[in-house]
């Protein structure tokens, strides 16, 4: 029986035919928080280290849950668009803006 967020899900197996949409629908806010904490710490609440596969699956579940239940600006990984409230905050002494260059630009 697979483990998700420290909770064993009854009836979930490769043979059950359950798809990702059904799995995400089963995630409640407590399981969501357990998943986020597990990814942040790299281990479950009981101290068991997440495997690379578990980490990837947890991140996918977190992202999918966020898309379904949260507005865009509250989702994991959200980056504000230029011109938003963060763009007006200037903590530097010189007020001249400096563009950010990403690799490959």
C-alpha angles and dihedrals in degrees: 000000000000122000120228122176091344091304123109110226113219117228095011114130139128088264094051092076092226111157130210093261091057091046093051090048088059093056113102126189092268093053089045091055091048090052093049092048092048092053092045094050098031092233142072122255089264090058097254110143116241115243117229089256093050091048092051093046092048091051091050091050092048092051093046092048091050092051091052100041110025138060114250096258092056097050125110110267096018114159118194116241118246111274094035125125092281092055092064094054110095115182096170125097092232112062096206110116119235120207120233114236118207123204112278095027 
